[in-house]
Amino acid sequence: MPDPWKPSVTVAAVIERDGRFLLVEELAGGGMRLNQPAGHLDPGESLLDAVTRETLEETAFAFTPTQLIGVYLWRADTDSSTAATYLRFAFTGALGAHDPHRPLDDGIVRPLWLTPREIAARAPDHRSPLVQCCVDDYLRGQRYPLNLLYTHESALFAVAPAQSRDQSVATGNWPPASAGATNAGSTK
């Protein structure tokens, strides 16, 4: 059972092109939902790496975050026995190439481009109230520089399953979570 006081860290990409926003239709929560390309921060990655990865996995578009739109806290389901709390970091940035042959994440039906009016009209389908909130903040021009975020190098490594955290800390032997892990987003 999730602990509502230990939020899950998530990221989302708010991408606008020609007055339309890139969203995804996904099977979640017992039906078809509408969301920004979004997902959980994985062990061993920075927030910037996470939003880049999630956007590619859910839309097959490359994405480079350039600005933070906001940080949002939301509690799903108010029943304390099933509640989960999410801390979402929403980014905007540059959309790159699309790979039409890349398979999308499980549960993702399709990416689609919608106007702000179309997004608002589909509010009952939103995965969370943060979908509309992020679009509204983007349209208001809310932006923050990425150097607001700091990723310490220790966050970019995961403990190997055979080692305990104490052993890794004591030896300084922190294996990378994935090949090519970088310190993207670390600007302090």
Backbone torsions as a table, in degrees:
resi	resn	phi	psi	omega
1	MET	NA	130.3	-179.1
2	PRO	-67.6	145.0	176.5
3	ASP	-90.9	116.5	-175.6
4	PRO	-66.9	-9.8	-178.1
5	TRP	-103.7	7.2	172.7
6	LYS	-122.5	87.7	-171.8
7	PRO	-64.1	146.7	170.4
8	SER	-81.0	130.2	179.2
9	VAL	-86.8	126.6	179.3
10	THR	-128.7	162.6	177.6
11	VAL	-128.2	155.4	176.9
12	ALA	-146.3	146.3	177.0
13	ALA	-107.9	123.1	176.4
14	VAL	-106.4	103.6	-171.0
15	ILE	-118.6	120.0	-179.5
16	GLU	-114.4	135.7	174.9
17	ARG	-143.2	121.3	177.2
18	ASP	54.3	41.1	176.4
19	GLY	79.9	6.9	177.9
20	ARG	-122.9	150.7	-179.0
21	PHE	-110.3	140.7	177.1
22	LEU	-81.0	119.3	176.4
23	LEU	-129.0	174.8	175.7
24	VAL	-128.5	144.7	167.2
25	GLU	-95.5	130.8	-177.4
26	GLU	-139.3	149.8	174.7
27	LEU	-86.3	111.7	-177.9
28	ALA	-159.5	151.6	176.1
29	GLY	59.1	33.4	176.4
30	GLY	81.0	15.2	178.6
31	GLY	-176.5	-171.1	179.0
32	MET	-80.9	126.0	-179.1
33	ARG	-122.9	157.3	179.0
34	LEU	-114.5	132.0	-177.1
35	ASN	-151.5	161.2	165.9
36	GLN	-70.9	161.4	168.9
37	PRO	-58.2	121.0	-170.6
38	ALA	-159.3	162.2	176.6
39	GLY	175.3	-172.5	-174.3
40	HIS	-85.5	147.4	170.0
41	LEU	-69.4	126.1	179.4
42	ASP	-93.4	154.2	176.2
43	PRO	-57.0	137.5	175.3
44	GLY	85.4	9.6	178.4
45	GLU	-128.0	155.8	175.7
46	SER	-83.1	167.5	175.6
47	LEU	-60.3	-38.5	-180.0
48	LEU	-67.9	-40.6	175.9
49	ASP	-62.7	-39.6	-178.0
50	ALA	-63.5	-46.4	-177.7
51	VAL	-69.8	-32.9	175.7
52	THR	-64.5	-46.6	-179.7
53	ARG	-63.9	-48.8	-177.7
54	GLU	-60.9	-40.9	179.7
55	THR	-62.8	-44.3	178.4
56	LEU	-64.3	-45.4	-177.5
57	GLU	-65.4	-33.3	-174.6
58	GLU	-96.3	-19.1	-177.2
59	THR	-126.5	-14.8	-173.9
60	ALA	68.6	17.9	173.5
61	PHE	-103.4	137.7	169.0
62	ALA	-72.0	148.9	-177.8
63	PHE	-147.4	135.4	175.6
64	THR	-120.8	111.4	179.0
65	PRO	-67.4	138.2	179.3
66	THR	-122.9	-21.5	-179.6
67	GLN	-149.9	150.1	172.7
68	LEU	-90.5	130.2	176.6
69	ILE	-86.5	-43.1	-179.9
70	GLY	179.1	172.0	177.1
71	VAL	-121.5	127.9	-169.1
72	TYR	-127.9	137.6	177.7
73	LEU	-115.7	128.2	-178.0
74	TRP	-143.4	139.5	176.6
75	ARG	-110.1	117.6	179.4
76	ALA	-84.6	131.4	177.0
77	ASP	64.2	115.8	-177.0
78	THR	-83.4	-4.5	175.3
79	ASP	-71.4	117.1	-173.3
80	SER	-61.2	-20.5	-179.4
81	SER	-79.0	-19.8	-178.8
82	THR	-125.5	2.4	-175.2
83	ALA	-66.1	146.4	172.6
84	ALA	-134.3	142.5	179.9
85	THR	-111.4	136.9	-177.8
86	TYR	-121.7	136.9	173.3
87	LEU	-113.5	108.3	-172.6
88	ARG	-105.6	131.8	172.3
89	PHE	-106.7	116.5	-177.5
90	ALA	-105.5	133.2	-176.6
91	PHE	-123.3	153.7	165.9
92	THR	-119.5	165.8	-177.9
93	GLY	177.1	-159.1	-175.9
94	ALA	-97.9	127.3	177.3
95	LEU	-84.9	131.9	-179.7
96	GLY	-103.7	-152.8	-176.1
97	ALA	-67.4	151.6	176.3
98	HIS	-105.7	135.2	177.0
99	ASP	-108.8	95.3	-176.1
100	PRO	-65.2	-12.3	-179.1
101	HIS	-97.0	-5.2	-178.2
102	ARG	-77.2	127.7	176.2
103	PRO	-69.4	145.3	179.1
104	LEU	-89.0	159.3	178.0
105	ASP	-53.2	152.8	173.9
106	ASP	-56.7	136.9	178.5
107	GLY	91.4	-19.4	178.6
108	ILE	-82.1	121.3	-180.0
109	VAL	-83.2	-47.8	179.3
110	ARG	-171.8	152.5	168.2
111	PRO	-84.1	152.7	176.8
112	LEU	-152.6	158.0	-179.1
113	TRP	-109.0	123.1	-178.3
114	LEU	-128.6	148.8	174.6
115	THR	-77.2	162.6	176.0
116	PRO	-55.1	-39.1	179.0
117	ARG	-64.5	-42.1	178.6
118	GLU	-65.7	-37.5	177.5
119	ILE	-63.3	-47.6	-179.8
120	ALA	-62.2	-37.7	-179.2
121	ALA	-67.0	-21.5	-179.6
122	ARG	-101.8	22.6	-178.2
123	ALA	-50.8	-39.6	178.9
124	PRO	-62.0	-20.0	-179.7
125	ASP	-92.2	-6.4	-176.2
126	HIS	-62.9	139.6	178.4
127	ARG	-62.4	-33.9	176.7
128	SER	-156.6	167.0	176.1
129	PRO	-67.3	-11.9	179.4
130	LEU	-70.1	-22.9	178.1
131	VAL	-57.7	-53.5	-179.4
132	GLN	-68.7	-39.8	-179.2
133	CYS	-58.6	-44.0	-180.0
134	CYS	-66.2	-40.9	177.1
135	VAL	-63.1	-45.8	179.7
136	ASP	-60.5	-43.7	179.0
137	ASP	-64.8	-38.5	176.4
138	TYR	-61.6	-47.7	-178.4
139	LEU	-64.6	-28.1	176.1
140	ARG	-77.0	-6.8	179.6
141	GLY	85.3	16.1	-179.9
142	GLN	-70.3	118.8	-179.2
143	ARG	-147.6	146.2	176.1
144	TYR	-133.7	147.9	179.6
145	PRO	-70.1	150.6	-179.0
146	LEU	-67.5	-20.9	180.0
147	ASN	-72.4	-0.9	170.1
148	LEU	-66.6	-26.5	-177.9
149	LEU	-96.4	142.6	176.8
150	TYR	-131.7	132.2	176.0
151	THR	-118.5	112.3	176.2
152	HIS	-71.4	145.2	-176.7
153	GLU	-57.9	-27.4	-179.8
154	SER	-65.3	-23.7	179.3
155	ALA	-75.6	-14.0	-176.1
156	LEU	-91.3	8.8	179.3
157	PHE	-127.2	145.5	176.8
158	ALA	-113.2	151.0	178.1
159	VAL	-76.9	132.3	178.2
160	ALA	-63.0	143.3	-177.7
161	PRO	-54.9	-33.2	-176.8
162	ALA	-79.3	-11.6	-178.8
163	GLN	-107.1	149.4	170.8
164	SER	-86.6	161.4	178.1
165	ARG	-60.8	-39.8	-179.3
166	ASP	-61.5	-40.0	178.8
167	GLN	-65.0	-41.6	-179.1
168	SER	-65.9	-43.1	-179.6
169	VAL	-65.2	-43.8	-177.5
170	ALA	-63.7	-37.3	-176.5
171	THR	-95.0	-13.3	-175.4
172	GLY	71.9	12.6	-176.9
173	ASN	-93.4	84.5	-178.4
174	TRP	-109.1	101.1	-178.9
175	PRO	-69.5	144.5	178.1
176	PRO	-60.7	145.7	178.4
177	ALA	-68.6	-32.5	178.6
178	SER	-152.2	158.4	178.4
179	ALA	-63.2	139.2	177.8
180	GLY	81.3	13.8	178.5
181	ALA	-60.4	134.3	-178.5
182	THR	-127.1	172.9	-180.0
183	ASN	-98.7	39.6	178.0
184	ALA	-59.4	136.4	178.2
185	GLY	87.7	-0.2	178.9
186	SER	-95.7	103.7	-175.0
187	THR	-128.4	18.0	-178.1
188	LYS	-89.2	NA	NA
